[in-house]
């Protein structure tokens, strides 16, 4: 990464009673982060100070600013968007912590939409605790797709050269088969192809597509989705000149480490892709939302209430999310610069 480019990154606090504040503070305690970006935390001083004190994070410092227009380069910046009297009860979700996670997200998204930020990194929310009349979405991905008026987006889990996308997202397994269509697969893989080229710099990406059923349906014995929907979609993309292969039986594919031969893997549903991904890369995994007009990443873990008051959370995934956001922003910015 070119150290001269410093992205303005909005960091949402997530659920204030989860590990979001902790992993943010641990990440930004390393001053070298400031060589790559100017972080802007959307939270409040009382939340940061309570967690900083509990962590004895003497190397974590921040500058309070009124708006993005007044952020200080080479400093961690804090924009107050939460109730300063908000109480922090680590490990226990409350209506107040859910509201705080939404307030932080909305404030950062507003600035991002106005072009005042280059991207955002979102700390984990509680998908149930955040629900309000303003937020009626299964998660960040669906909210951001709607907020930024994207026709469609794609959940893409990233760790180094391992990239796993999901055709369907946060939905009940019993509904997956009805949701999967030829057109949906084409749309999602098209987003993936474009993102691999634009955001990751892979000129001719190789993509592996998983089947839906055990053993990829065994030629119709265990299900017909592969024969009637998935294989025709793969063939259609091949005819368009794309290096798309499959459908593969997911268990054998990951068990034999065939994913190492591809630039990305497409799973049919959430757990089919995320279970092997998190088994292989839980500490370093990043959730990237492809297909959006803005750059958004997040760690691949949740609020982790069970350890939030123990102060043992690893910041690795959040740090990797921050670095990936910087990389993607740099690639998109370079792509837009005129050739001289």
C-alpha positions as CSV (number, residue, x, y, z in Angstrom):
1,X,0.0,0.0,0.0
2,X,1.2,3.5,-0.8
3,X,1.7,5.3,2.5
4,X,1.0,8.6,0.8
5,X,-2.6,7.7,0.4
6,X,-4.6,8.1,3.6
7,X,-8.3,7.2,3.4
8,X,-10.8,8.9,5.6
9,X,-12.4,5.9,7.3
10,X,-15.5,6.0,9.4
11,X,-15.6,3.4,12.1
12,X,-19.0,2.6,13.6
13,X,-19.0,1.5,17.2
14,X,-21.4,-1.4,16.8
15,X,-23.4,-2.6,19.9
16,X,-21.7,-0.7,22.8
17,X,-22.1,-3.6,25.1
18,X,-20.4,-6.0,22.8
19,X,-16.7,-6.2,21.8
20,X,-16.9,-3.5,19.1
21,X,-15.4,-0.7,21.3
22,X,-12.7,-3.1,22.5
23,X,-11.5,-4.2,19.0
24,X,-11.5,-0.6,17.8
25,X,-9.4,0.6,20.7
26,X,-7.0,-2.3,20.4
27,X,-6.6,-1.7,16.6
28,X,-6.1,2.0,16.9
29,X,-3.7,1.7,19.9
30,X,-1.0,0.9,17.2
31,X,0.0,4.3,16.0
32,X,1.3,2.8,12.7
33,X,-2.4,2.6,11.6
34,X,-2.3,6.3,11.1
35,X,0.2,5.9,8.2
36,X,-2.6,4.3,6.2
37,X,-5.8,6.1,7.1
38,X,-7.4,8.8,9.1
39,X,-9.9,7.0,11.4
40,X,-13.1,8.7,12.4
41,X,-15.0,6.9,15.2
42,X,-18.7,7.5,15.5
43,X,-19.4,7.1,19.2
44,X,-19.0,9.1,22.4
45,X,-16.2,9.8,24.8
46,X,-17.8,8.0,27.8
47,X,-18.0,4.7,25.8
48,X,-14.4,4.9,24.6
49,X,-13.1,6.1,28.0
50,X,-14.7,3.3,30.0
51,X,-13.4,0.6,27.7
52,X,-10.0,2.2,27.4
53,X,-9.7,2.3,31.2
54,X,-10.7,-1.4,31.5
55,X,-8.1,-2.3,28.8
56,X,-5.4,-0.1,30.3
57,X,-4.9,1.1,26.7
58,X,-2.4,3.9,27.5
59,X,-1.4,4.1,23.8
60,X,-4.9,4.9,22.6
61,X,-5.6,8.6,22.1
62,X,-8.2,10.4,20.2
63,X,-9.1,13.9,19.1
64,X,-12.8,15.0,19.5
65,X,-14.1,17.0,16.5
66,X,-17.4,18.5,15.6
67,X,-17.6,17.1,12.1
68,X,-15.7,15.3,9.4
69,X,-14.7,18.7,7.9
70,X,-12.6,19.3,11.0
71,X,-10.9,15.9,11.4
72,X,-7.2,16.0,12.2
73,X,-4.8,14.0,9.9
74,X,-2.5,11.5,11.7
75,X,-4.9,11.4,14.6
76,X,-7.7,9.2,15.7
77,X,-10.8,11.3,15.5
78,X,-14.1,11.0,17.5
79,X,-17.4,12.4,16.3
80,X,-19.9,12.3,19.2
81,X,-23.2,11.0,17.9
82,X,-24.4,9.0,21.0
83,X,-26.0,10.1,24.2
84,X,-23.1,11.2,26.5
85,X,-25.1,9.7,29.4
86,X,-25.3,6.3,27.8
87,X,-24.3,3.6,30.3
88,X,-22.1,0.8,29.2
89,X,-23.0,-2.7,30.5
90,X,-20.5,-5.0,28.7
91,X,-21.9,-8.4,27.9
92,X,-25.5,-7.5,28.3
93,X,-27.5,-6.1,25.3
94,X,-29.9,-3.4,26.2
95,X,-32.3,-1.2,24.2
96,X,-29.9,1.7,24.7
97,X,-27.0,-0.3,23.3
98,X,-29.1,-1.2,20.3
99,X,-30.1,2.4,19.7
100,X,-26.4,3.5,20.0
101,X,-25.3,1.0,17.3
102,X,-28.0,2.4,15.0
103,X,-27.1,6.1,15.8
104,X,-23.5,5.4,15.1
105,X,-24.3,3.6,11.8
106,X,-26.7,6.3,10.6
107,X,-24.3,9.2,11.4
108,X,-21.4,7.5,9.5
109,X,-23.6,6.6,6.6
110,X,-24.8,10.1,6.3
111,X,-21.3,11.5,6.1
112,X,-20.3,8.7,3.7
113,X,-23.2,9.4,1.4
114,X,-22.3,13.1,1.4
115,X,-18.8,12.2,0.2
116,X,-17.1,13.3,3.4
117,X,-15.6,9.8,4.0
118,X,-13.9,7.4,1.7
119,X,-15.3,4.3,3.3
120,X,-16.6,2.7,6.5
121,X,-15.6,-0.2,8.8
122,X,-18.6,-1.4,10.8
123,X,-18.2,-3.0,14.2
124,X,-20.6,-5.8,15.0
125,X,-24.3,-5.1,15.7
126,X,-26.9,-7.3,17.4
127,X,-29.3,-8.0,14.5
128,X,-32.2,-8.4,16.9
129,X,-31.3,-5.6,19.3
130,X,-30.9,-3.0,16.6
131,X,-34.4,-3.5,15.0
132,X,-36.6,-0.3,15.0
133,X,-39.0,1.4,12.6
134,X,-35.8,2.9,11.0
135,X,-33.9,-0.4,10.7
136,X,-35.9,-3.4,9.6
137,X,-33.2,-5.4,7.9
138,X,-31.6,-8.8,8.6
139,X,-28.2,-7.1,8.9
140,X,-25.7,-4.5,7.7
141,X,-25.5,-5.8,4.2
142,X,-29.2,-5.4,3.4
143,X,-29.4,-2.0,5.1
144,X,-26.4,-0.6,3.2
145,X,-27.7,-1.9,-0.1
146,X,-31.0,0.0,0.5
147,X,-29.4,3.1,2.0
148,X,-27.0,3.6,-0.9
149,X,-29.6,2.7,-3.5
150,X,-27.6,-0.2,-4.9
151,X,-29.7,-2.6,-7.2
152,X,-28.0,-5.6,-5.5
153,X,-25.0,-6.4,-3.4
154,X,-23.0,-9.5,-2.5
155,X,-21.6,-10.7,0.8
156,X,-18.0,-11.6,0.2
157,X,-15.8,-13.0,3.0
158,X,-12.1,-12.3,2.5
159,X,-8.9,-13.6,4.0
160,X,-5.8,-13.2,1.8
161,X,-6.4,-15.1,-1.4
162,X,-9.4,-17.0,0.1
163,X,-12.7,-15.3,-0.9
164,X,-16.1,-16.8,-0.4
165,X,-19.3,-15.2,-1.6
166,X,-22.9,-16.2,-0.9
167,X,-25.8,-16.3,-3.4
168,X,-28.4,-15.9,-0.6
169,X,-27.7,-14.1,2.7
170,X,-29.4,-14.0,6.0
171,X,-32.5,-16.1,5.5
172,X,-34.0,-19.4,6.8
173,X,-32.5,-22.5,5.2
174,X,-36.0,-23.8,4.3
175,X,-36.4,-20.8,2.0
176,X,-33.1,-21.1,0.2
177,X,-34.2,-23.4,-2.6
178,X,-37.1,-21.2,-3.6
179,X,-34.9,-18.2,-3.6
180,X,-32.2,-19.5,-5.9
181,X,-32.9,-18.8,-9.6
182,X,-30.9,-18.7,-12.8
183,X,-31.2,-14.9,-12.9
184,X,-30.1,-14.5,-9.2
185,X,-27.0,-16.6,-9.8
186,X,-26.1,-14.6,-12.9
187,X,-26.6,-11.3,-11.1
188,X,-24.6,-12.3,-8.0
189,X,-21.7,-13.8,-9.9
190,X,-21.6,-10.8,-12.2
191,X,-21.2,-8.5,-9.1
192,X,-18.4,-10.8,-7.9
193,X,-16.6,-10.8,-11.3
194,X,-16.7,-7.0,-11.4
195,X,-15.6,-6.6,-7.8
196,X,-12.7,-9.0,-8.2
197,X,-11.5,-6.9,-11.1
198,X,-12.2,-3.4,-9.7
199,X,-11.6,-3.9,-6.0
200,X,-8.9,-6.7,-5.9
201,X,-7.1,-6.1,-9.2
202,X,-7.7,-9.6,-10.6
203,X,-8.0,-9.2,-14.4
204,X,-9.3,-12.7,-15.3
205,X,-10.7,-14.2,-12.1
206,X,-11.4,-17.9,-11.7
207,X,-14.6,-18.7,-9.8
208,X,-15.8,-22.0,-8.4
209,X,-19.5,-22.5,-7.8
210,X,-20.9,-24.8,-5.2
211,X,-23.9,-27.0,-5.6
212,X,-26.9,-26.7,-3.3
213,X,-27.5,-30.3,-2.5
214,X,-25.2,-33.0,-1.0
215,X,-22.8,-34.3,-3.6
216,X,-24.1,-31.5,-5.9
217,X,-27.3,-33.4,-6.4
218,X,-25.8,-36.7,-7.7
219,X,-27.2,-36.0,-11.2
220,X,-30.7,-35.4,-9.9
221,X,-30.8,-38.2,-7.4
222,X,-30.5,-35.8,-4.4
223,X,-32.0,-32.7,-5.9
224,X,-32.5,-31.1,-9.3
225,X,-31.4,-27.5,-8.6
226,X,-27.9,-28.3,-10.0
227,X,-29.2,-29.6,-13.3
228,X,-32.1,-27.1,-13.7
229,X,-30.6,-23.9,-12.4
230,X,-27.0,-23.8,-11.2
231,X,-25.2,-25.7,-14.1
232,X,-27.1,-23.7,-16.8
233,X,-26.1,-20.5,-15.1
234,X,-22.4,-21.6,-14.9
235,X,-22.6,-22.6,-18.6
236,X,-24.1,-19.2,-19.5
237,X,-21.3,-17.3,-17.8
238,X,-18.7,-19.6,-19.5
239,X,-20.2,-18.8,-22.9
240,X,-19.7,-15.1,-22.1
241,X,-16.0,-15.8,-21.7
242,X,-15.8,-16.0,-17.9
243,X,-13.7,-18.5,-16.0
244,X,-16.6,-19.9,-14.0
245,X,-16.7,-23.6,-13.0
246,X,-19.0,-26.0,-11.2
247,X,-21.2,-26.9,-9.5
248,X,-18.9,-28.7,-7.0
249,X,-19.9,-30.7,-4.0
250,X,-19.1,-28.3,-1.2
251,X,-17.8,-30.9,1.4
252,X,-15.2,-32.5,-1.0
253,X,-14.3,-29.1,-2.5
254,X,-13.2,-27.6,0.8
255,X,-12.0,-30.9,2.2
256,X,-9.6,-31.4,-0.7
257,X,-8.5,-27.7,-0.6
258,X,-9.6,-27.1,-4.2
259,X,-10.4,-23.5,-3.2
260,X,-6.7,-22.8,-3.5
261,X,-7.1,-23.2,-7.3
262,X,-9.6,-20.3,-7.6
263,X,-9.8,-16.6,-6.9
264,X,-13.2,-16.9,-5.3
265,X,-15.8,-19.5,-4.3
266,X,-19.5,-19.0,-4.6
267,X,-21.7,-20.8,-2.0
268,X,-25.5,-21.1,-2.4
269,X,-26.4,-20.1,1.2
270,X,-24.9,-18.5,4.3
271,X,-23.6,-21.5,6.3
272,X,-22.4,-23.4,3.3
273,X,-19.8,-20.7,2.7
274,X,-19.3,-19.3,6.1
275,X,-18.6,-22.5,8.0
276,X,-15.6,-23.5,6.0
277,X,-14.4,-19.9,5.7
278,X,-14.5,-19.3,9.5
279,X,-12.9,-22.7,10.1
280,X,-10.0,-21.7,7.8
281,X,-9.8,-18.0,8.7
282,X,-11.8,-17.0,11.7
283,X,-9.1,-14.7,13.2
284,X,-8.3,-12.9,10.0
285,X,-11.5,-13.0,8.1
286,X,-13.2,-9.8,6.7
287,X,-16.7,-9.3,5.5
288,X,-16.7,-7.1,2.4
289,X,-19.9,-5.9,0.7
290,X,-19.4,-6.1,-3.0
291,X,-21.6,-4.2,-5.4
292,X,-22.0,-1.0,-3.4
293,X,-21.1,2.4,-4.7
294,X,-19.2,2.9,-1.4
295,X,-16.6,0.8,0.4
296,X,-17.7,-1.1,3.4
297,X,-15.9,-3.8,5.4
298,X,-16.4,-5.4,8.8
299,X,-14.8,-8.1,11.0
300,X,-16.3,-11.5,10.3
301,X,-17.4,-12.0,14.0
302,X,-20.4,-10.9,16.0
303,X,-20.8,-8.9,19.2
304,X,-19.4,-11.7,21.4
305,X,-21.3,-10.7,24.5
306,X,-19.9,-13.7,26.3
307,X,-16.4,-12.3,26.4
308,X,-17.2,-8.5,26.2
309,X,-16.5,-8.0,29.9
310,X,-13.4,-10.2,30.0
311,X,-11.3,-7.9,27.8
312,X,-9.7,-10.8,25.8
313,X,-11.2,-10.1,22.3
314,X,-8.8,-10.3,19.4
315,X,-8.6,-7.2,17.2
316,X,-7.1,-9.1,14.2
317,X,-10.3,-9.3,12.2
318,X,-11.1,-5.7,12.7
319,X,-7.6,-4.6,11.8
320,X,-7.7,-6.7,8.6
321,X,-11.1,-5.1,7.8
322,X,-9.5,-1.7,8.2
323,X,-6.6,-2.6,5.9
324,X,-8.9,-4.2,3.3
325,X,-11.0,-1.0,3.2
326,X,-7.9,1.1,2.6
327,X,-6.7,-1.3,-0.2
328,X,-10.1,-1.2,-2.0
329,X,-10.4,2.6,-1.6
330,X,-6.9,3.0,-3.1
331,X,-7.7,0.7,-6.1
332,X,-11.0,2.5,-6.8
333,X,-9.4,5.9,-6.5
334,X,-6.5,4.9,-8.8
335,X,-9.1,3.6,-11.3
336,X,-10.8,6.9,-11.4
337,X,-7.7,9.0,-11.8
338,X,-7.1,10.3,-15.4
339,X,-4.2,8.9,-17.3
340,X,-1.6,11.6,-18.1
